[in-house]
Amino acid sequence: MNNIKKIGLTALAGSLVATSVAYAGALEVTGAAEMKIANNSQSAAGKTVGMANNIYFKGSGETDGGLNVSLSFELDDGSDSGNKSAAFDNHSVSIGNDQLGTLKVHGHGGSNSAAALDTTAAGDFWDSTLGISSSNDPDSSTSGNNLVVYSLPTFVDGLSLAASYATNGENNAGSTAYGLTYSGFEGLSLSYGKGESSEKINVDRDQTIMKFEYAYGPVTFGY
């Protein structure tokens, strides 16, 4: 009798596991590693040897109701911040479809809907080869942790719309932003975004981004 019970429980456990995997969808793991030697003549440390490594988990699946669910999670060694216990880095989860749009929650490392437009033909505007430091970033809507971004479904071909909301700050006030991009003509892209924040007491901040880009073959012009 005991043996029969064990067989029944094993079969039930196998069934539950199979059901769970079917709903979880696919999970992909990738990674990167780096070895580096730095020589800083302005530092007492002089030459230093170091390494960096990152592991990325990405998963996706579809619910019975036709909603697409995606998960992204990054692990790193916290070497950039000097905090070795900071193993958890950028992570987010999203849900949606073409008819309802997509809702994405960034636990860490997100960009609000206006800041997401600030890239240039040469790459990201801040901390890029243009020599512009993020320490000079104008006051803008909050990005980063605890950020919710909603991307609307496509109403007009070539037009994408997104809005974001964050709750960070000492003033317990929300930070909002929106951004839109039109790419209805081949090679041409026009973007406009605006963000507002009252997260600091007695300080109102805002940011406006306008961008024009035109790609001709392998060359992209941007303003």
C-alpha positions in Angstrom: 0.0 0.0 0.0 2.8 2.4 0.8 4.5 1.8 -2.6 1.2 2.6 -4.4 0.9 5.9 -2.5 4.5 6.8 -3.5 3.8 6.1 -7.1 0.7 8.2 -7.1 2.4 11.2 -5.5 5.3 11.0 -7.9 2.9 11.0 -10.9 1.0 14.0 -9.4 4.3 15.9 -8.8 5.4 15.3 -12.4 2.1 16.6 -13.7 2.4 19.8 -11.6 5.9 20.4 -12.8 4.9 19.9 -16.5 2.0 22.4 -16.1 4.3 25.0 -14.5 6.9 24.8 -17.2 4.2 25.1 -19.9 3.0 28.5 -18.5 6.5 29.8 -17.8 7.6 29.8 -21.4 11.2 29.9 -22.7 14.2 31.1 -20.7 17.4 32.2 -22.3 20.7 32.8 -20.5 23.6 34.8 -22.0 26.7 36.3 -20.5 29.7 38.4 -21.0 33.2 38.6 -19.4 36.0 41.1 -19.5 39.7 41.2 -18.4 41.2 44.6 -18.2 44.4 46.4 -17.2 44.2 50.1 -16.4 47.1 52.6 -15.9 45.9 55.8 -14.2 48.8 58.2 -13.7 46.6 60.5 -11.5 45.8 57.7 -9.1 47.9 56.3 -6.3 46.8 52.9 -7.4 48.7 53.2 -10.7 48.3 50.1 -12.8 45.4 47.9 -11.8 44.2 44.5 -13.0 40.5 43.7 -13.0 37.6 41.8 -14.5 33.9 42.2 -15.1 31.2 39.7 -15.8 27.5 39.9 -16.4 24.8 37.2 -16.8 21.5 38.0 -18.5 18.3 36.1 -18.1 15.5 36.7 -20.6 12.2 34.8 -20.7 9.0 35.1 -22.7 5.7 33.3 -23.0 2.0 33.7 -23.7 -1.0 33.5 -21.4 -4.2 31.7 -22.2 -5.8 35.1 -22.8 -3.3 36.0 -25.6 -1.1 38.3 -23.6 2.7 38.2 -24.2 4.8 38.2 -21.0 8.5 39.0 -21.0 11.1 39.0 -18.2 14.6 40.5 -18.3 17.1 40.2 -15.4 20.8 41.0 -15.1 23.3 39.7 -12.6 26.7 41.3 -12.3 29.5 41.4 -9.7 28.8 45.0 -8.6 32.4 46.0 -9.5 31.4 49.3 -11.0 30.0 50.6 -7.7 32.6 48.8 -5.6 29.7 47.0 -3.8 30.3 43.3 -4.3 26.9 42.5 -2.7 25.1 44.4 -5.4 24.6 41.3 -7.6 21.2 42.3 -8.9 21.2 44.9 -11.7 18.8 45.9 -14.5 15.5 44.0 -14.3 12.0 44.4 -15.7 8.8 42.5 -16.6 6.3 43.4 -19.3 2.8 42.2 -20.4 0.7 43.1 -23.4 -0.1 42.5 -27.0 -0.6 44.4 -30.3 -4.3 45.3 -29.5 -3.9 46.5 -25.9 -0.3 47.9 -25.9 2.4 46.9 -23.5 2.8 47.7 -19.8 6.4 47.4 -18.6 7.6 47.7 -15.0 11.3 48.5 -14.4 12.6 47.4 -11.0 15.9 48.9 -11.9 17.6 50.5 -14.8 14.6 51.9 -16.8 14.4 55.1 -18.9 11.3 57.3 -18.8 9.5 57.8 -22.0 11.2 61.2 -22.7 14.7 60.1 -21.8 14.4 57.1 -24.0 14.5 59.4 -27.0 17.8 61.2 -26.1 20.1 59.0 -28.2 21.9 60.5 -31.2 23.3 59.2 -34.5 26.6 58.8 -32.5 24.9 56.9 -29.6 23.6 57.9 -26.2 23.7 61.7 -25.6 24.9 61.4 -22.0 28.3 59.8 -21.1 29.1 59.2 -24.7 32.0 59.9 -27.0 30.5 63.4 -27.4 32.1 64.2 -24.0 28.9 65.2 -22.3 28.7 63.9 -18.7 25.4 62.9 -17.1 26.3 65.2 -14.2 25.3 68.0 -16.5 22.0 66.3 -17.4 19.2 68.9 -17.2 16.5 68.4 -14.6 14.1 65.9 -16.0 11.5 63.3 -15.2 12.7 60.4 -13.1 14.3 57.3 -14.7 15.7 54.2 -13.0 13.9 52.2 -10.3 10.2 51.6 -9.8 9.3 53.0 -13.2 6.2 52.0 -15.1 6.1 52.5 -18.9 3.0 52.0 -21.1 3.6 51.7 -24.9 0.4 52.3 -26.8 -0.8 50.0 -29.6 -0.2 51.3 -33.2 -3.0 53.6 -34.3 -1.2 55.1 -37.2 1.5 53.3 -39.3 4.9 54.5 -38.3 3.8 56.3 -35.1 4.8 55.0 -31.7 3.6 56.5 -28.4 4.7 55.8 -24.8 4.0 57.3 -21.4 5.8 56.6 -18.0 5.2 57.2 -14.3 7.7 56.9 -11.4 7.1 57.2 -7.6 10.7 57.9 -6.4 11.5 61.1 -4.5 11.4 62.8 -1.1 8.2 64.6 -1.9 6.1 61.5 -2.5 5.0 63.0 -5.7 4.9 61.1 -9.0 7.1 61.9 -12.0 5.5 61.6 -15.5 6.8 61.6 -19.1 5.7 60.9 -22.6 7.4 60.4 -25.9 6.4 59.9 -29.5 8.3 58.9 -32.6 7.1 59.0 -36.2 9.0 57.0 -38.9 6.3 56.8 -41.6 8.8 57.8 -44.4 11.7 55.7 -45.4 14.9 56.7 -43.6 13.2 59.6 -41.7 12.5 59.6 -37.9 11.0 62.5 -35.9 10.8 62.3 -32.1 9.3 64.6 -29.4 9.2 63.9 -25.6 8.4 65.8 -22.4 8.9 64.9 -18.8 7.8 66.6 -15.5 8.7 65.9 -11.9 7.9 67.4 -8.5 9.8 64.7 -6.6 12.0 67.3 -4.7 10.3 69.5 -2.2 9.7 73.1 -3.6 11.4 72.1 -6.9 9.6 71.5 -10.2 11.7 70.0 -13.0 10.9 69.5 -16.6 12.6 68.3 -19.8 11.8 68.6 -23.5 13.5 66.5 -26.2 13.1 67.0 -29.9 15.0 64.9 -32.4 15.4 64.5 -36.2 17.2 61.7 -37.9 17.6 60.7 -41.5 19.4 57.5 -42.6 20.7 57.2 -46.1 22.4 53.9 -46.8 25.1 53.3 -44.0 25.1 57.0 -43.0 22.7 58.6 -40.4 22.3 62.3 -39.9 20.8 63.5 -36.7 19.9 66.8 -35.0 
